[in-house]
Amino acid sequence: MISSLQVIDASTVLAGPSVGMFFAELGATVIKVEHPTHPDVTRSWKLAPENRASRVSAYFSSINFGKKYIALDLKNQNDQTQFRDLLANADILITNFKKGDDQKFNLTDSDLRTINPRLIHGKISGFGIDSDRVAYDLILQAESGFMAMNGTPESGPVKMPVALIDVLAAHQLKEGLLLALLERTQTNVGKTVHVSLYDAAVCSLVNQASGYLMVQQVPKRIGSLHPTIAPYGELFTTQDNQQITFAIGSDNHFTKLCHFLGLEDLPENELFVSNQERVIHRKSLADILQARIQLFKAETILKWMHLHHVPCGKIRDLEAVFDDERAQSFILEETIDGVVTKRIKSVAFESW
């Protein structure tokens, strides 16, 4: 089914193009449509070492894989006709047009139904279908609560180092499009699926939202710490100067950790006897644990914790991450406009 799909990706930046790449990875034919003189802006979003003269950037490469490229100016009548011809045989159209562009390009929902009744239109907006606000991930992270929660008391608000809201919106749109494809097998009729970055962001607040809605707890910036679990997110330094962290989600995990560290009496201490108590006294607990952890090398701790199913990990930068064979297996390589590009797969699931 997927291999026969024809997808027209007329979107830019990250959310929409990543959905197009998702379908390309699954085997669909994906045609990316860009303006002849104002192509996808991410082509110009380059790191300092990148070639300034190249039409391809690492950022652009990250969410454009397996696509065919065509340049069309949708304000030009001839190009608009060519675009409509593409839509006549397409299964999915992906756009993130500004408000009013669909009318300017004669591509409203009713126009699209006339062109191709089976076409499924995936639309991404910033703050809703009726808003003309310019939306970038940073602004969405700021206005949906993520930045206010992220960081430390000293750092102030901090954005995530990836375009998190774009990623979340892309996943929402993928789900909606797949459901629309499933529904079309019964109705043989297409439909419009719309996701706003703002809605995707708010819908992803999960436990933090419930904490506020149920007990009016406004999350504070506590770095990597978990507001309701301890120890969870504290950073510890080992004998060989490596940083590790634990996600101690149960009393059983805590007992095993204390056993390894020679702190067998600690789980019975009234200050640490339950998770709720450990959260209240997490600073003194972290100090006690650090005094013991610094006596062991990181590899010794990690091996024991993994063997005994205690969640523990070493802080790794991307060089260390991609030293791992498993991470390397996710790398996709493709030449675009003469540039050898690499990116990580967007499809993480397996099926059999």
FENSULZI-V527697 format. One record per residue. N is the residue number from 1. RES is the residue in one letter. SS is DSSP state (h for helix, s for strand, l for the rest). Layout:
n:res:ss
N:RES:SS
N:RES:SS
This chain:
n:res:ss
1:M:l
2:I:h
3:S:h
4:S:h
5:L:l
6:Q:s
7:V:s
8:I:s
9:D:s
10:A:l
11:S:l
12:T:l
13:V:l
14:L:l
15:A:h
16:G:h
17:P:h
18:S:h
19:V:h
20:G:h
21:M:h
22:F:h
23:F:h
24:A:h
25:E:h
26:L:l
27:G:l
28:A:l
29:T:s
30:V:s
31:I:s
32:K:s
33:V:s
34:E:s
35:H:l
36:P:l
37:T:l
38:H:l
39:P:l
40:D:l
41:V:h
42:T:h
43:R:h
44:S:h
45:W:l
46:K:l
47:L:l
48:A:l
49:P:l
50:E:l
51:N:l
52:R:l
53:A:l
54:S:l
55:R:l
56:V:l
57:S:l
58:A:h
59:Y:h
60:F:h
61:S:h
62:S:h
63:I:l
64:N:l
65:F:l
66:G:l
67:K:s
68:K:s
69:Y:s
70:I:s
71:A:s
72:L:l
73:D:l
74:L:l
75:K:l
76:N:l
77:Q:h
78:N:h
79:D:h
80:Q:h
81:T:h
82:Q:h
83:F:h
84:R:h
85:D:h
86:L:h
87:L:h
88:A:h
89:N:l
90:A:l
91:D:l
92:I:s
93:L:s
94:I:s
95:T:s
96:N:l
97:F:l
98:K:l
99:K:l
100:G:l
101:D:h
102:D:h
103:Q:h
104:K:h
105:F:l
106:N:l
107:L:l
108:T:l
109:D:h
110:S:h
111:D:h
112:L:h
113:R:h
114:T:h
115:I:h
116:N:l
117:P:l
118:R:l
119:L:l
120:I:s
121:H:s
122:G:s
123:K:s
124:I:s
125:S:s
126:G:l
127:F:l
128:G:l
129:I:l
130:D:l
131:S:l
132:D:l
133:R:l
134:V:l
135:A:l
136:Y:l
137:D:h
138:L:h
139:I:h
140:L:h
141:Q:h
142:A:h
143:E:h
144:S:l
145:G:l
146:F:h
147:M:h
148:A:h
149:M:h
150:N:l
151:G:l
152:T:l
153:P:l
154:E:l
155:S:l
156:G:l
157:P:l
158:V:l
159:K:l
160:M:l
161:P:l
162:V:l
163:A:l
164:L:h
165:I:h
166:D:h
167:V:h
168:L:h
169:A:h
170:A:h
171:H:h
172:Q:h
173:L:h
174:K:h
175:E:h
176:G:h
177:L:h
178:L:h
179:L:h
180:A:h
181:L:h
182:L:h
183:E:h
184:R:h
185:T:h
186:Q:h
187:T:h
188:N:l
189:V:l
190:G:l
191:K:l
192:T:s
193:V:s
194:H:s
195:V:s
196:S:s
197:L:h
198:Y:h
199:D:h
200:A:h
201:A:h
202:V:h
203:C:l
204:S:l
205:L:l
206:V:h
207:N:h
208:Q:h
209:A:h
210:S:h
211:G:h
212:Y:h
213:L:h
214:M:h
215:V:h
216:Q:l
217:Q:l
218:V:l
219:P:l
220:K:l
221:R:l
222:I:l
223:G:l
224:S:l
225:L:l
226:H:s
227:P:l
228:T:l
229:I:s
230:A:l
231:P:l
232:Y:s
233:G:s
234:E:s
235:L:s
236:F:s
237:T:s
238:T:l
239:Q:l
240:D:l
241:N:l
242:Q:l
243:Q:s
244:I:s
245:T:s
246:F:s
247:A:s
248:I:l
249:G:l
250:S:l
251:D:h
252:N:h
253:H:h
254:F:h
255:T:h
256:K:h
257:L:h
258:C:h
259:H:h
260:F:h
261:L:l
262:G:l
263:L:l
264:E:l
265:D:l
266:L:h
267:P:h
268:E:h
269:N:l
270:E:l
271:L:l
272:F:l
273:V:l
274:S:l
275:N:h
276:Q:h
277:E:h
278:R:h
279:V:h
280:I:h
281:H:l
282:R:h
283:K:h
284:S:h
285:L:h
286:A:h
287:D:h
288:I:h
289:L:h
290:Q:h
291:A:h
292:R:h
293:I:h
294:Q:l
295:L:l
296:F:l
297:K:l
298:A:h
299:E:h
300:T:h
301:I:h
302:L:h
303:K:h
304:W:h
305:M:h
306:H:h
307:L:h
308:H:l
309:H:l
310:V:l
311:P:l
312:C:s
313:G:s
314:K:s
315:I:l
316:R:l
317:D:l
318:L:h
319:E:h
320:A:h
321:V:h
322:F:l
323:D:l
324:D:l
325:E:h
326:R:h
327:A:h
328:Q:h
329:S:l
330:F:l
331:I:s
332:L:s
333:E:s
334:E:s
335:T:s
336:I:s
337:D:l
338:G:l
339:V:s
340:V:s
341:T:s
342:K:s
343:R:s
344:I:s
345:K:l
346:S:l
347:V:l
348:A:l
349:F:l
350:E:l
351:S:l
352:W:l
